[in-house]
């Protein structure tokens, strides 16, 4: 058998392309944890699957991986893990968490060989992770007022915590970093802003700390600072680009908690980094949104669409699809005036538990007249394991777990700063701007625009 394998390798080298796929080379000597599997796990899984993180078990040691070898093969081949839902061939994104086909073949070979450990000398160093604030000490740290208790056993918890920011004037933000207080139970977080007092009133009406809210914050926010999910990193906006933070705003911190089998507490923090350089562009957002959701019971592939035409030239920084439990797939395209089509995002197998925001590797330029189109499908059949109704019932738009949504936010900024107001006037412009980067009252918008035109930082003393 060994001679036949050697002959096969020689034949491929002499008469083939001169190189062999990784899986073919590994077949000559079975894959081992130390040489082949540990690098895959350390790179793609350890950010969540390590002590103190949200992953239910660690994958840093051979013993931990070996006893879960079959399970690792199952969830990676099904593309359930690592949790990256955006189609890699449909848009070019930064920080992609997705295993290559060669990685999957290597895992398969390792499991079939009995999950051997291999030579200890082949084991790479375990990955190191930054402690403390990744971007350095923030200019402003906002912390939950008191620890929040998570029971050992319960359904997943969605809770909004209202934290006064205390800014008396409009500010511009270069970066935001979320630090979970207890990574073992914090599934993800979304950072909304409110200067209307609505969130405070909702908080006051709920007897517990914060208030319960599934999906969104339960109102139309007046701003937004982004979100966090395990494995994500904090990033600064490009130089000269900033988010708006309206005066006297509250941070509405929505956290999704996943109980881990024992009582836990969490007191998460948010770090805000204000701009230090001149601001030339203000981030806003475009919301593709169709509230005419009316999904009949039993329909396996109910379809809904939406679209918007850009009134100005923009650059897109990222995109965030959103549906609830009946969501099946979503696709967003940009049809340019010259007839070409730019893929924006495609999620083939929607999973509410792993919805994410996807940042483009490079800003995507979309000229005036571009038509952005959304198409989404829903499964309201009894065969959908996440269907909240048994038997299935008619489902419409709403904020509750059992309701549905069709929403996709695109974070953009106009090429010409003075065109910002035209983007606010798009359908659902206020919501899109709030979710992606913040809105401003008319006076605040005019002030910031003037600052942008002067290429001055909002912290300058000679503005007025």
C-alpha positions in Angstrom: 0.0 0.0 0.0 2.9 2.3 0.9 4.5 1.7 -2.5 1.3 2.4 -4.4 0.9 5.7 -2.5 4.5 6.7 -3.3 3.9 5.8 -7.0 0.8 7.9 -7.0 2.6 10.9 -5.6 5.4 10.5 -8.1 2.9 10.3 -10.9 1.2 13.4 -9.8 4.4 15.3 -9.5 5.7 14.2 -12.9 2.5 14.5 -15.0 0.3 16.8 -13.0 0.6 20.5 -12.3 3.6 20.1 -10.0 1.6 20.7 -6.8 -0.8 18.7 -4.8 -3.9 19.7 -2.8 -3.3 19.8 1.0 -5.7 17.0 1.6 -3.9 14.7 -0.9 -0.5 15.3 0.7 -2.0 14.7 4.2 -3.3 11.4 3.0 0.3 10.1 2.8 0.6 10.6 6.6 -2.6 11.0 8.5 -3.5 14.5 9.8 -2.6 15.1 13.5 -3.8 17.5 16.0 -0.4 19.1 16.7 0.6 19.7 13.1 -2.7 20.2 11.2 -5.7 20.7 13.5 -4.4 23.0 16.2 -3.5 25.7 13.6 -7.1 25.6 12.3 -8.6 25.8 15.8 -6.3 28.4 17.1 -6.9 30.7 14.1 -10.7 30.3 13.7 -12.2 28.9 17.0 -10.1 29.9 20.0 -11.4 33.5 20.2 -14.7 32.0 21.5 -13.6 28.4 22.6 -11.2 29.2 25.4 -11.6 29.5 29.2 -13.9 32.4 30.2 -15.3 32.9 26.7 -18.8 32.4 25.3 -18.0 29.0 23.7 -19.3 26.2 25.9 -15.9 24.4 25.9 -12.3 25.1 25.2 -10.4 23.9 22.1 -6.9 24.9 23.1 -5.8 21.4 24.2 -5.7 18.1 22.4 -7.7 16.3 25.1 -10.6 18.8 24.6 -10.6 18.5 20.8 -10.2 14.7 20.7 -13.3 14.0 22.7 -15.3 16.3 20.4 -13.7 15.2 17.1 -16.9 13.9 15.5 -18.8 16.9 16.7 -16.2 19.3 15.3 -16.4 17.6 11.9 -20.2 17.8 11.9 -20.6 21.5 12.8 -17.8 22.6 10.5 -18.9 20.6 7.5 -22.5 21.9 8.0 -21.0 25.5 8.2 -22.6 26.0 11.6 -19.2 26.8 12.9 -17.3 29.1 12.9 -20.4 31.4 12.8 -20.0 33.3 9.5 -23.2 33.5 7.5 -22.2 35.8 4.7 -21.5 34.0 1.4 -17.7 34.4 0.8 -18.3 34.6 -3.0 -20.8 37.5 -2.6 -19.0 40.6 -1.4 -15.5 41.1 -0.1 -15.4 41.4 3.7 -12.8 42.0 6.3 -12.1 39.6 9.2 -13.8 36.6 7.5 -14.4 33.7 9.9 -14.9 30.8 7.5 -13.0 27.6 7.1 -11.6 26.8 3.6 -12.4 23.6 1.8 -8.9 22.4 2.5 -9.5 23.0 6.2 -12.7 20.9 6.1 -10.8 18.1 4.3 -8.0 18.2 6.9 -10.5 17.8 9.8 -12.2 14.9 8.0 -8.9 13.1 7.5 -8.0 13.7 11.2 -11.3 12.3 12.4 -11.1 9.3 10.1 -7.6 8.5 11.3 -8.9 8.3 14.9 -8.0 11.9 15.9 -4.3 11.3 16.6 -2.3 13.8 18.6 1.0 13.7 16.7 4.5 14.9 17.5 4.5 17.4 20.4 7.2 19.3 18.6 4.7 20.2 15.8 2.3 22.0 18.2 2.3 25.7 17.6 2.2 28.2 20.4 -1.3 29.0 21.7 -2.8 32.2 20.4 -2.5 35.3 22.6 -5.4 37.7 23.1 -5.3 41.3 24.1 -6.2 42.0 27.7 -7.9 45.3 28.5 -9.0 47.8 25.8 -7.9 46.7 22.3 -7.6 50.3 21.1 -6.0 51.8 24.2 -7.7 53.7 27.0 -11.0 55.2 25.8 -11.8 58.9 26.0 -15.1 57.9 27.7 -16.0 54.6 29.5 -19.7 53.8 30.0 -20.6 50.9 32.4 -23.8 49.1 33.3 -25.0 50.8 36.6 -24.9 47.5 38.5 -24.3 43.8 37.8 -27.1 41.9 36.0 -27.9 38.4 37.1 -28.3 35.6 34.6 -29.9 32.4 35.9 -28.4 29.0 35.4 -31.2 27.7 33.3 -33.6 29.8 31.2 -34.4 30.8 27.7 -32.0 33.2 26.1 -32.3 36.7 27.6 -32.6 40.0 25.6 -32.1 43.0 27.9 -31.7 46.7 27.2 -29.7 48.8 29.7 -30.0 52.6 29.6 -26.8 54.4 30.5 -26.6 58.2 30.5 -23.6 59.5 28.4 -23.6 63.0 29.8 -22.4 64.8 26.7 -23.8 68.3 26.7 -22.8 69.0 23.1 -22.8 67.1 19.8 -19.6 65.0 19.4 -18.0 62.9 16.7 -16.8 59.4 17.3 -13.9 57.6 15.7 -14.2 54.2 17.3 -16.3 52.2 19.8 -15.2 49.2 21.8 -17.5 46.9 23.7 -16.0 44.9 26.6 -18.3 42.1 27.9 -18.2 41.7 31.6 -18.8 38.0 31.4 -17.8 36.4 28.1 -19.2 33.0 29.1 -22.8 34.3 28.8 -22.7 37.4 26.6 -23.8 36.2 23.2 -23.8 39.6 21.4 -24.5 43.3 22.0 -26.0 46.2 20.0 -25.4 49.8 20.9 -28.3 52.2 20.3 -28.6 55.9 21.2 -31.6 57.8 22.4 -32.0 61.5 23.2 -35.8 61.5 23.4 -36.2 60.0 26.9 -38.2 57.0 25.5 -35.7 54.4 26.6 -35.6 55.9 30.1 -39.4 55.6 30.4 -39.3 52.0 29.2 -36.6 51.3 31.8 -38.7 52.9 34.6 -41.7 50.8 33.7 -39.9 47.5 34.0 -39.3 46.4 37.6 -35.9 44.7 36.8 -32.6 46.3 35.9 -33.0 47.6 32.3 -36.0 46.3 30.3 -36.8 43.3 28.2 -36.7 43.8 24.4 -36.3 41.3 21.6 -35.2 42.2 18.1 -34.8 46.0 18.4 -34.8 48.3 21.4 -38.5 48.7 21.2 -38.5 52.3 19.7 -36.9 54.1 16.8 -33.4 55.1 18.2 -31.9 58.5 17.5 -28.5 57.1 17.0 -26.3 54.1 17.0 -22.7 53.1 17.7 -22.4 49.6 16.3 -22.4 46.2 17.9 -20.3 43.3 19.1 -20.2 39.5 18.7 -17.7 36.9 19.9 -14.6 37.0 17.7 -15.2 40.5 16.5 -12.5 43.2 17.0 -12.8 46.9 17.6 -11.9 49.0 14.6 -11.4 52.7 14.0 -13.2 54.4 11.1 -11.0 55.6 8.3 -9.3 58.9 9.0 -11.6 61.8 8.4 -14.8 59.7 8.8 -16.8 59.8 12.0 -20.1 58.8 13.7 -22.4 61.4 15.2 -23.1 61.4 19.0 -26.0 63.8 19.7 -26.0 66.0 22.7 -27.6 64.6 25.9 -27.9 61.1 24.5 -28.4 57.9 26.5 -26.6 54.7 25.5 -29.2 51.9 25.1 -27.1 48.8 25.4 -29.0 45.7 24.2 -27.3 42.4 25.3 -28.3 38.9 24.3 -27.4 36.5 27.2 -27.1 32.8 26.7 -27.3 31.0 30.1 -24.4 28.4 30.6 -25.8 26.1 33.3 -24.7 28.0 36.4 -25.8 31.4 37.9 -23.7 34.2 36.5 -23.5 38.0 36.6 -22.5 40.5 34.0 -21.5 44.2 34.1 -20.3 45.1 30.6 -18.6 48.3 29.5 -18.4 50.4 26.4 -15.4 52.6 25.5 -15.9 55.6 23.2 -13.0 57.2 21.3 -13.7 60.7 20.0 -12.1 62.1 16.9 -8.7 63.8 17.2 -8.3 64.6 13.5 -10.3 66.9 11.2 -13.6 65.3 10.2 -14.4 65.3 6.5 -17.2 62.8 6.2 -20.1 61.8 8.5 -21.3 58.2 8.7 -25.0 57.6 8.1 -27.0 54.6 7.0 -29.5 53.3 4.4 -32.3 51.1 5.6 -33.9 48.6 3.2 -37.1 47.8 5.1 -40.4 46.3 4.1 -42.9 46.3 7.0 -45.6 44.5 4.8 -44.6 41.2 6.3 -47.6 38.8 6.3 -46.4 35.2 6.1 -49.2 32.6 5.8 -49.0 29.4 7.9 -47.4 26.5 6.0 -45.5 28.6 3.4 -42.0 27.3 3.1 -40.6 30.0 0.8 -42.5 33.2 1.3 -40.8 36.1 -0.5 -40.6 39.8 0.2 -38.5 42.5 -1.6 -37.5 46.1 -1.2 -35.3 48.6 -3.0 -34.0 52.2 -2.9 -32.3 54.4 -5.5 -29.3 56.5 -4.4 -29.7 60.2 -4.8 -26.0 60.9 -4.4 -22.6 59.1 -4.7 -21.7 57.1 -1.5 -19.1 54.8 -0.2 -20.4 51.7 1.7 -18.4 50.6 4.8 -20.5 47.7 6.0 -23.9 45.9 5.9 -26.2 44.3 8.5 -29.1 42.0 7.5 -31.8 41.4 10.0 -34.7 38.9 10.3 -36.2 36.9 13.1 -36.9 33.1 13.6 -38.7 32.4 10.3 -35.9 34.0 8.2 -34.5 31.6 5.5 -32.2 33.7 3.3 -31.5 37.3 2.2 -29.7 38.8 -0.7 -28.8 42.4 -1.4 -27.4 43.7 -4.7 -26.5 47.1 -6.1 -27.4 47.7 -9.7 -25.2 50.6 -11.0 -26.3 53.1 -13.6 -24.0 51.4 -16.2 -25.9 48.1 -15.8 -23.3 46.3 -13.8 -24.3 44.6 -10.6 -22.3 44.7 -7.3 -22.9 41.9 -4.8 -23.5 43.5 -1.4 -24.3 40.5 0.8 -26.0 37.1 0.6 -27.0 34.8 3.5 -28.2 31.4 2.3 -29.1 29.9 5.7 -30.2 32.6 8.1 -29.8 32.0 11.8 -31.1 34.6 14.2 -28.6 33.5 16.8 -25.7 34.3 14.5 -26.8 37.5 12.8 -23.9 39.8 12.2 -22.6 43.0 10.7 -20.2 42.6 7.9 -17.5 45.2 7.2 -16.2 45.5 3.7 -12.5 44.9 3.1 -12.5 48.2 1.2 -15.2 50.8 0.9 -17.6 50.0 -1.9 -18.3 53.0 -4.2 -21.9 53.3 -5.3 -22.6 56.2 -7.7 -25.8 58.3 -7.8 -28.6 56.4 -9.5 -27.6 53.0 -8.1 -30.6 50.9 -7.3 -30.1 48.7 -4.2 -32.3 45.7 -4.1 -33.2 43.3 -1.3 -34.9 39.9 -1.7 -35.7 37.7 1.3 -37.5 34.4 2.0 -39.1 32.9 5.1 -40.1 29.4 6.1 -43.3 29.3 8.1 -43.8 25.5 7.8 -43.9 22.9 10.6 -40.6 21.6 9.3 -38.8 24.8 10.3 -37.1 23.8 13.7 -37.0 27.5 14.8 -40.7 28.2 14.1 -42.1 29.6 17.3 -45.6 28.3 16.6 -46.8 24.8 16.6 -48.9 24.4 14.5 -47.7 27.3 12.3 -49.7 30.6 12.5 -49.8 33.7 10.3 -46.9 36.0 11.2 -46.6 39.7 10.6 -44.1 42.5 11.3 -43.4 43.2 14.9 -40.8 43.5 17.7 -41.7 40.3 19.6 -40.0 36.9 19.3 -43.0 35.5 17.5 -43.1 38.4 15.0 -40.9 38.9 12.0 -38.9 41.7 10.3 -37.3 42.4 6.9 -34.5 44.9 7.4 -31.0 45.5 6.1 -28.9 48.5 7.1 -26.0 49.7 5.0 -23.4 51.9 6.6 -22.3 54.6 4.2 -21.0 58.1 3.9 -21.6 60.5 1.0 -18.6 61.4 -1.2 -19.6 65.1 -0.9 -20.4 66.0 2.8 -23.1 68.5 1.8 -25.1 65.5 0.4 -25.7 64.0 3.8 -29.1 65.6 4.2 -30.3 63.9 1.0 -29.6 60.5 2.5 -31.6 61.4 5.6 -34.6 62.0 3.3 -34.6 58.5 1.8 -37.4 56.2 2.9 -36.7 55.1 6.5 -33.6 57.4 6.4 -33.8 58.3 10.1 -33.9 54.6 11.1 -31.1 53.7 8.7 -28.9 56.5 9.9 -29.6 55.7 13.6 -28.7 52.1 13.2 -25.6 52.6 11.2 -24.1 55.8 12.6 -26.4 58.3 14.2 -28.7 61.1 13.2 -28.7 64.8 14.2 -31.3 67.5 14.7 -31.3 70.1 12.0 -29.2 72.6 14.0 -26.7 69.9 14.9 -26.5 68.7 11.3 -25.8 72.2 10.1 -23.1 72.7 12.7 -21.3 69.5 11.9 -21.5 70.2 8.1 -19.9 73.6 8.7 -17.2 71.9 10.7 -16.6 69.4 7.9 -16.4 72.1 5.3 -13.8 73.9 7.4 -11.9 70.6 7.9 -12.0 71.3 11.7 -12.3 68.8 14.5 -15.4 69.1 16.6 -13.1 69.6 19.6 -11.6 72.8 18.1 -12.2 76.0 20.1 -12.7 78.4 17.2 -15.9 76.9 15.7 -18.5 79.6 16.6 
